[in-house]
Protein backbone atom coordinates (compact mmCIF):
# COMPACT_ATOMS: atom_id res chain seq x y z
CA UNK A 1 0.00 0.00 0.00
CA UNK A 2 1.33 3.46 -0.89
CA UNK A 3 2.26 5.94 1.80
CA UNK A 4 -0.47 8.40 0.82
CA UNK A 5 -3.22 5.77 0.81
CA UNK A 6 -2.09 4.55 4.22
CA UNK A 7 -2.17 8.08 5.59
CA UNK A 8 -5.64 8.59 4.13
CA UNK A 9 -6.90 5.42 5.83
CA UNK A 10 -5.50 6.61 9.17
CA UNK A 11 -7.03 10.06 8.75
CA UNK A 12 -10.39 8.42 8.11
CA UNK A 13 -9.99 6.15 11.12
CA UNK A 14 -9.11 8.96 13.53
CA UNK A 15 -11.83 11.20 12.13
CA UNK A 16 -14.56 8.58 12.53
CA UNK A 17 -13.45 6.63 15.60
CA UNK A 18 -11.98 9.42 17.69
CA UNK A 19 -13.59 12.70 16.65
CA UNK A 20 -16.89 11.41 15.28
CA UNK A 21 -17.50 8.83 18.00
CA UNK A 22 -16.54 11.32 20.71
CA UNK A 23 -19.05 13.86 19.44
CA UNK A 24 -21.73 11.17 19.12
CA UNK A 25 -21.18 9.89 22.66
CA UNK A 26 -20.97 13.37 24.13
CA UNK A 27 -23.67 15.25 22.24
CA UNK A 28 -26.16 12.55 21.28
CA UNK A 29 -25.95 9.85 23.95
CA UNK A 30 -24.94 12.29 26.71
CA UNK A 31 -22.36 9.75 27.92
CA UNK A 32 -20.31 10.61 31.02
CA UNK A 33 -17.05 12.37 30.29
CA UNK A 34 -14.92 9.50 31.57
CA UNK A 35 -16.67 7.05 29.24
CA UNK A 36 -15.89 9.34 26.29
CA UNK A 37 -12.24 9.77 27.35
CA UNK A 38 -11.61 6.07 27.77
CA UNK A 39 -13.37 5.25 24.51
CA UNK A 40 -10.86 7.61 22.90
CA UNK A 41 -8.01 5.80 24.65
CA UNK A 42 -9.15 2.40 23.38
CA UNK A 43 -9.65 3.80 19.89
CA UNK A 44 -6.18 5.27 19.94
CA UNK A 45 -4.71 1.98 21.14
CA UNK A 46 -6.43 0.00 18.38
CA UNK A 47 -4.87 2.30 15.77
CA UNK A 48 -1.54 0.54 16.38
CA UNK A 49 -2.79 -2.28 14.13
CA UNK A 50 -3.21 0.20 11.26
CA UNK A 51 0.19 1.82 11.78
CA UNK A 52 1.88 -1.58 11.62
CA UNK A 53 -0.21 -3.18 8.86
CA UNK A 54 -0.48 -0.24 6.47
CA UNK A 55 3.21 0.52 6.14
CA UNK A 56 6.00 -1.85 5.17
CA UNK A 57 9.00 -0.39 6.97
CA UNK A 58 9.61 1.01 10.46
CA UNK A 59 10.99 4.19 8.91
CA UNK A 60 7.68 4.79 7.12
CA UNK A 61 5.72 4.22 10.32
CA UNK A 62 7.89 6.69 12.24
CA UNK A 63 7.48 9.28 9.48
CA UNK A 64 3.69 8.86 9.50
CA UNK A 65 3.58 9.11 13.30
CA UNK A 66 5.58 12.35 13.12
CA UNK A 67 3.11 13.71 10.55
CA UNK A 68 0.15 12.80 12.75
CA UNK A 69 1.78 14.31 15.83
CA UNK A 70 2.15 17.59 13.95
CA UNK A 71 -1.44 17.30 12.71
CA UNK A 72 -2.82 16.64 16.18
CA UNK A 73 -0.90 19.56 17.65
CA UNK A 74 -2.03 22.03 15.00
CA UNK A 75 -5.56 20.68 14.62
CA UNK A 76 -6.41 20.49 18.30
CA UNK A 77 -4.74 23.84 18.99
CA UNK A 78 -7.26 25.33 16.56
CA UNK A 79 -10.22 23.34 17.89
CA UNK A 80 -9.45 24.35 21.48
CA UNK A 81 -10.16 27.97 20.52
CA UNK A 82 -13.59 27.15 19.14
CA UNK A 83 -16.63 27.83 21.36
CA UNK A 84 -18.04 24.34 20.76
CA UNK A 85 -14.85 22.52 21.83
CA UNK A 86 -15.81 21.93 25.46
CA UNK A 87 -19.35 21.02 24.44
CA UNK A 88 -18.42 18.21 22.10
CA UNK A 89 -15.06 17.04 23.49
CA UNK A 90 -13.93 16.00 26.94
CA UNK A 91 -11.00 18.06 28.15
CA UNK A 92 -10.55 18.48 31.89
CA UNK A 93 -7.93 21.23 31.66
CA UNK A 94 -9.26 24.74 32.10
CA UNK A 95 -8.02 26.16 28.80
CA UNK A 96 -7.91 22.90 26.85
CA UNK A 97 -4.83 20.91 26.03
CA UNK A 98 -5.45 17.63 27.84
CA UNK A 99 -6.72 15.82 24.75
CA UNK A 100 -3.85 17.16 22.67
CA UNK A 101 -1.24 16.20 25.25
CA UNK A 102 -2.68 12.70 25.63
CA UNK A 103 -2.67 12.14 21.87
CA UNK A 104 0.92 13.34 21.52
CA UNK A 105 2.11 11.15 24.40
CA UNK A 106 0.34 8.12 22.92
CA UNK A 107 1.88 8.63 19.48
CA UNK A 108 5.31 9.26 21.01
CA UNK A 109 5.04 5.95 22.87
CA UNK A 110 4.06 4.24 19.59
CA UNK A 111 7.14 5.70 17.90
CA UNK A 112 9.46 4.73 20.75
CA UNK A 113 8.14 1.15 20.83
CA UNK A 114 8.40 0.70 17.05
CA UNK A 115 11.92 2.14 16.97
CA UNK A 116 13.07 -0.12 19.81
CA UNK A 117 11.46 -3.18 18.21
CA UNK A 118 13.40 -2.38 15.03
CA UNK A 119 16.85 -1.98 16.59
CA UNK A 120 16.80 -4.48 19.48
CA UNK A 121 17.61 -8.17 18.89
CA UNK A 122 14.41 -10.25 18.93
CA UNK A 123 12.25 -7.14 18.89
CA UNK A 124 8.87 -7.74 17.27
CA UNK A 125 5.59 -6.14 16.30
CA UNK A 126 3.85 -8.51 18.71
CA UNK A 127 5.51 -6.81 21.67
CA UNK A 128 4.45 -3.40 20.36
CA UNK A 129 0.84 -4.44 19.80
CA UNK A 130 0.47 -6.20 23.15
CA UNK A 131 2.06 -3.29 25.04
CA UNK A 132 -0.19 -0.69 23.43
CA UNK A 133 -3.42 -2.66 23.85
CA UNK A 134 -2.52 -3.40 27.47
CA UNK A 135 -2.34 0.34 28.09
CA UNK A 136 -5.52 1.19 26.18
CA UNK A 137 -7.78 -1.49 27.61
CA UNK A 138 -6.21 -1.80 31.05
CA UNK A 139 -6.23 1.94 31.72
CA UNK A 140 -9.85 2.20 30.56
CA UNK A 141 -10.96 -0.61 32.89
CA UNK A 142 -9.06 0.88 35.83
CA UNK A 143 -10.68 4.28 35.37
CA UNK A 144 -14.23 3.22 34.57
CA UNK A 145 -14.55 0.44 37.15
CA UNK A 146 -12.54 2.30 39.76
CA UNK A 147 -14.66 5.44 39.55
CA UNK A 148 -17.93 3.52 39.40
CA UNK A 149 -17.33 0.99 42.16
CA UNK A 150 -14.17 2.06 43.97
CA UNK A 151 -14.45 3.25 47.54
CA UNK A 152 -11.01 2.84 49.09
CA UNK A 153 -8.34 5.15 47.70
CA UNK A 154 -4.78 3.99 47.19
CA UNK A 155 -2.81 4.85 50.30
CA UNK A 156 0.67 3.51 49.57
CA UNK A 157 3.42 6.18 49.66
CA UNK A 158 3.82 7.92 46.32
CA UNK A 159 0.70 6.50 44.67
CA UNK A 160 -1.93 8.63 43.01
CA UNK A 161 -4.52 9.14 45.76
CA UNK A 162 -7.24 9.74 43.16
CA UNK A 163 -7.07 6.07 42.17
CA UNK A 164 -8.75 3.20 44.01
CA UNK A 165 -7.93 -0.38 44.94
CA UNK A 166 -10.91 -1.52 42.87
CA UNK A 167 -9.53 0.24 39.82
CA UNK A 168 -6.09 -1.32 40.36
CA UNK A 169 -7.62 -4.80 40.62
CA UNK A 170 -9.59 -4.16 37.42
CA UNK A 171 -6.36 -3.04 35.74
CA UNK A 172 -4.51 -6.15 36.86
CA UNK A 173 -7.22 -8.56 35.70
CA UNK A 174 -7.80 -6.71 32.43
CA UNK A 175 -4.12 -6.58 31.46
CA UNK A 176 -3.67 -10.24 32.40
CA UNK A 177 -6.51 -11.26 30.09
CA UNK A 178 -5.39 -9.00 27.23
CA UNK A 179 -1.74 -10.05 27.34
CA UNK A 180 -2.40 -13.76 27.83
CA UNK A 181 -5.04 -13.91 25.09
CA UNK A 182 -3.03 -11.93 22.55
CA UNK A 183 0.17 -13.90 23.11
CA UNK A 184 -1.74 -17.18 22.79
CA UNK A 185 -3.36 -15.96 19.56
CA UNK A 186 0.09 -15.04 18.25
CA UNK A 187 1.27 -18.60 18.78
CA UNK A 188 2.85 -18.61 22.25
CA UNK A 189 2.39 -21.80 24.29
CA UNK A 190 -0.61 -21.32 26.57
CA UNK A 191 1.39 -21.66 29.78
CA UNK A 192 3.98 -19.14 28.59
CA UNK A 193 1.21 -16.70 27.65
CA UNK A 194 -0.35 -17.05 31.11
CA UNK A 195 2.98 -16.65 32.91
CA UNK A 196 3.96 -13.57 30.93
CA UNK A 197 0.45 -12.19 31.38
CA UNK A 198 0.69 -12.56 35.16
CA UNK A 199 4.06 -10.78 35.36
CA UNK A 200 3.14 -8.01 32.91
CA UNK A 201 -0.20 -7.32 34.60
CA UNK A 202 1.49 -6.92 37.99
CA UNK A 203 4.08 -4.50 36.62
CA UNK A 204 1.46 -2.53 34.68
CA UNK A 205 -0.77 -2.21 37.75
CA UNK A 206 2.19 -0.97 39.79
CA UNK A 207 3.16 1.62 37.16
CA UNK A 208 -0.43 2.79 36.73
CA UNK A 209 -0.81 3.29 40.48
CA UNK A 210 2.22 5.59 40.63
CA UNK A 211 1.80 7.44 37.31
CA UNK A 212 0.23 10.86 37.78
CA UNK A 213 -1.06 13.69 35.59
CA UNK A 214 -1.64 11.48 32.56
CA UNK A 215 1.92 10.17 32.29
CA UNK A 216 0.62 6.60 32.33
CA UNK A 217 -0.10 7.14 28.63
CA UNK A 218 3.66 7.07 28.10
CA UNK A 219 4.98 4.94 30.95
CA UNK A 220 2.46 2.08 30.77
CA UNK A 221 3.20 0.96 27.19
CA UNK A 222 6.95 1.39 27.64
CA UNK A 223 7.14 -0.52 30.92
CA UNK A 224 4.90 -3.27 29.57
CA UNK A 225 7.05 -3.59 26.46
CA UNK A 226 10.21 -3.79 28.58
CA UNK A 227 8.85 -6.67 30.65
CA UNK A 228 7.55 -8.43 27.53
CA UNK A 229 10.92 -8.06 25.83
CA UNK A 230 12.90 -9.37 28.80
CA UNK A 231 10.59 -12.36 29.26
CA UNK A 232 10.75 -13.06 25.53
CA UNK A 233 14.53 -13.16 25.76
CA UNK A 234 14.32 -15.50 28.74
CA UNK A 235 12.08 -18.00 26.97
CA UNK A 236 14.11 -17.73 23.75
CA UNK A 237 17.27 -18.49 25.74
CA UNK A 238 15.53 -21.47 27.35
CA UNK A 239 14.52 -22.71 23.90
CA UNK A 240 10.78 -22.42 24.57
CA UNK A 241 10.13 -19.75 21.89
C-alpha positions as CSV (number, residue, x, y, z in Angstrom):
1,X,0.0,0.0,0.0
2,X,1.3,3.5,-0.9
3,X,2.3,5.9,1.8
4,X,-0.5,8.4,0.8
5,X,-3.2,5.8,0.8
6,X,-2.1,4.5,4.2
7,X,-2.2,8.1,5.6
8,X,-5.6,8.6,4.1
9,X,-6.9,5.4,5.8
10,X,-5.5,6.6,9.2
11,X,-7.0,10.1,8.8
12,X,-10.4,8.4,8.1
13,X,-10.0,6.2,11.1
14,X,-9.1,9.0,13.5
15,X,-11.8,11.2,12.1
16,X,-14.6,8.6,12.5
17,X,-13.4,6.6,15.6
18,X,-12.0,9.4,17.7
19,X,-13.6,12.7,16.7
20,X,-16.9,11.4,15.3
21,X,-17.5,8.8,18.0
22,X,-16.5,11.3,20.7
23,X,-19.0,13.9,19.4
24,X,-21.7,11.2,19.1
25,X,-21.2,9.9,22.7
26,X,-21.0,13.4,24.1
27,X,-23.7,15.3,22.2
28,X,-26.2,12.6,21.3
29,X,-26.0,9.8,23.9
30,X,-24.9,12.3,26.7
31,X,-22.4,9.7,27.9
32,X,-20.3,10.6,31.0
33,X,-17.1,12.4,30.3
34,X,-14.9,9.5,31.6
35,X,-16.7,7.1,29.2
36,X,-15.9,9.3,26.3
37,X,-12.2,9.8,27.3
38,X,-11.6,6.1,27.8
39,X,-13.4,5.3,24.5
40,X,-10.9,7.6,22.9
41,X,-8.0,5.8,24.6
42,X,-9.1,2.4,23.4
43,X,-9.7,3.8,19.9
44,X,-6.2,5.3,19.9
45,X,-4.7,2.0,21.1
46,X,-6.4,0.0,18.4
47,X,-4.9,2.3,15.8
48,X,-1.5,0.5,16.4
49,X,-2.8,-2.3,14.1
50,X,-3.2,0.2,11.3
51,X,0.2,1.8,11.8
52,X,1.9,-1.6,11.6
53,X,-0.2,-3.2,8.9
54,X,-0.5,-0.2,6.5
55,X,3.2,0.5,6.1
56,X,6.0,-1.9,5.2
57,X,9.0,-0.4,7.0
58,X,9.6,1.0,10.5
59,X,11.0,4.2,8.9
60,X,7.7,4.8,7.1
61,X,5.7,4.2,10.3
62,X,7.9,6.7,12.2
63,X,7.5,9.3,9.5
64,X,3.7,8.9,9.5
65,X,3.6,9.1,13.3
66,X,5.6,12.4,13.1
67,X,3.1,13.7,10.6
68,X,0.1,12.8,12.8
69,X,1.8,14.3,15.8
70,X,2.1,17.6,14.0
71,X,-1.4,17.3,12.7
72,X,-2.8,16.6,16.2
73,X,-0.9,19.6,17.7
74,X,-2.0,22.0,15.0
75,X,-5.6,20.7,14.6
76,X,-6.4,20.5,18.3
77,X,-4.7,23.8,19.0
78,X,-7.3,25.3,16.6
79,X,-10.2,23.3,17.9
80,X,-9.4,24.4,21.5
81,X,-10.2,28.0,20.5
82,X,-13.6,27.2,19.1
83,X,-16.6,27.8,21.4
84,X,-18.0,24.3,20.8
85,X,-14.8,22.5,21.8
86,X,-15.8,21.9,25.5
87,X,-19.3,21.0,24.4
88,X,-18.4,18.2,22.1
89,X,-15.1,17.0,23.5
90,X,-13.9,16.0,26.9
91,X,-11.0,18.1,28.1
92,X,-10.5,18.5,31.9
93,X,-7.9,21.2,31.7
94,X,-9.3,24.7,32.1
95,X,-8.0,26.2,28.8
96,X,-7.9,22.9,26.9
97,X,-4.8,20.9,26.0
98,X,-5.5,17.6,27.8
99,X,-6.7,15.8,24.7
100,X,-3.8,17.2,22.7
101,X,-1.2,16.2,25.2
102,X,-2.7,12.7,25.6
103,X,-2.7,12.1,21.9
104,X,0.9,13.3,21.5
105,X,2.1,11.1,24.4
106,X,0.3,8.1,22.9
107,X,1.9,8.6,19.5
108,X,5.3,9.3,21.0
109,X,5.0,6.0,22.9
110,X,4.1,4.2,19.6
111,X,7.1,5.7,17.9
112,X,9.5,4.7,20.8
113,X,8.1,1.2,20.8
114,X,8.4,0.7,17.1
115,X,11.9,2.1,17.0
116,X,13.1,-0.1,19.8
117,X,11.5,-3.2,18.2
118,X,13.4,-2.4,15.0
119,X,16.9,-2.0,16.6
120,X,16.8,-4.5,19.5
121,X,17.6,-8.2,18.9
122,X,14.4,-10.3,18.9
123,X,12.2,-7.1,18.9
124,X,8.9,-7.7,17.3
125,X,5.6,-6.1,16.3
126,X,3.8,-8.5,18.7
127,X,5.5,-6.8,21.7
128,X,4.5,-3.4,20.4
129,X,0.8,-4.4,19.8
130,X,0.5,-6.2,23.1
131,X,2.1,-3.3,25.0
132,X,-0.2,-0.7,23.4
133,X,-3.4,-2.7,23.8
134,X,-2.5,-3.4,27.5
135,X,-2.3,0.3,28.1
136,X,-5.5,1.2,26.2
137,X,-7.8,-1.5,27.6
138,X,-6.2,-1.8,31.1
139,X,-6.2,1.9,31.7
140,X,-9.8,2.2,30.6
141,X,-11.0,-0.6,32.9
142,X,-9.1,0.9,35.8
143,X,-10.7,4.3,35.4
144,X,-14.2,3.2,34.6
145,X,-14.6,0.4,37.2
146,X,-12.5,2.3,39.8
147,X,-14.7,5.4,39.5
148,X,-17.9,3.5,39.4
149,X,-17.3,1.0,42.2
150,X,-14.2,2.1,44.0
151,X,-14.4,3.3,47.5
152,X,-11.0,2.8,49.1
153,X,-8.3,5.1,47.7
154,X,-4.8,4.0,47.2
155,X,-2.8,4.8,50.3
156,X,0.7,3.5,49.6
157,X,3.4,6.2,49.7
158,X,3.8,7.9,46.3
159,X,0.7,6.5,44.7
160,X,-1.9,8.6,43.0
161,X,-4.5,9.1,45.8
162,X,-7.2,9.7,43.2
163,X,-7.1,6.1,42.2
164,X,-8.7,3.2,44.0
165,X,-7.9,-0.4,44.9
166,X,-10.9,-1.5,42.9
167,X,-9.5,0.2,39.8
168,X,-6.1,-1.3,40.4
169,X,-7.6,-4.8,40.6
170,X,-9.6,-4.2,37.4
171,X,-6.4,-3.0,35.7
172,X,-4.5,-6.2,36.9
173,X,-7.2,-8.6,35.7
174,X,-7.8,-6.7,32.4
175,X,-4.1,-6.6,31.5
176,X,-3.7,-10.2,32.4
177,X,-6.5,-11.3,30.1
178,X,-5.4,-9.0,27.2
179,X,-1.7,-10.0,27.3
180,X,-2.4,-13.8,27.8
181,X,-5.0,-13.9,25.1
182,X,-3.0,-11.9,22.5
183,X,0.2,-13.9,23.1
184,X,-1.7,-17.2,22.8
185,X,-3.4,-16.0,19.6
186,X,0.1,-15.0,18.2
187,X,1.3,-18.6,18.8
188,X,2.8,-18.6,22.2
189,X,2.4,-21.8,24.3
190,X,-0.6,-21.3,26.6
191,X,1.4,-21.7,29.8
192,X,4.0,-19.1,28.6
193,X,1.2,-16.7,27.7
194,X,-0.4,-17.1,31.1
195,X,3.0,-16.6,32.9
196,X,4.0,-13.6,30.9
197,X,0.5,-12.2,31.4
198,X,0.7,-12.6,35.2
199,X,4.1,-10.8,35.4
200,X,3.1,-8.0,32.9
201,X,-0.2,-7.3,34.6
202,X,1.5,-6.9,38.0
203,X,4.1,-4.5,36.6
204,X,1.5,-2.5,34.7
205,X,-0.8,-2.2,37.7
206,X,2.2,-1.0,39.8
207,X,3.2,1.6,37.2
208,X,-0.4,2.8,36.7
209,X,-0.8,3.3,40.5
210,X,2.2,5.6,40.6
211,X,1.8,7.4,37.3
212,X,0.2,10.9,37.8
213,X,-1.1,13.7,35.6
214,X,-1.6,11.5,32.6
215,X,1.9,10.2,32.3
216,X,0.6,6.6,32.3
217,X,-0.1,7.1,28.6
218,X,3.7,7.1,28.1
219,X,5.0,4.9,30.9
220,X,2.5,2.1,30.8
221,X,3.2,1.0,27.2
222,X,6.9,1.4,27.6
223,X,7.1,-0.5,30.9
224,X,4.9,-3.3,29.6
225,X,7.0,-3.6,26.5
226,X,10.2,-3.8,28.6
227,X,8.9,-6.7,30.7
228,X,7.5,-8.4,27.5
229,X,10.9,-8.1,25.8
230,X,12.9,-9.4,28.8
231,X,10.6,-12.4,29.3
232,X,10.7,-13.1,25.5
233,X,14.5,-13.2,25.8
234,X,14.3,-15.5,28.7
235,X,12.1,-18.0,27.0
236,X,14.1,-17.7,23.8
237,X,17.3,-18.5,25.7
238,X,15.5,-21.5,27.4
239,X,14.5,-22.7,23.9
240,X,10.8,-22.4,24.6
241,X,10.1,-19.7,21.9
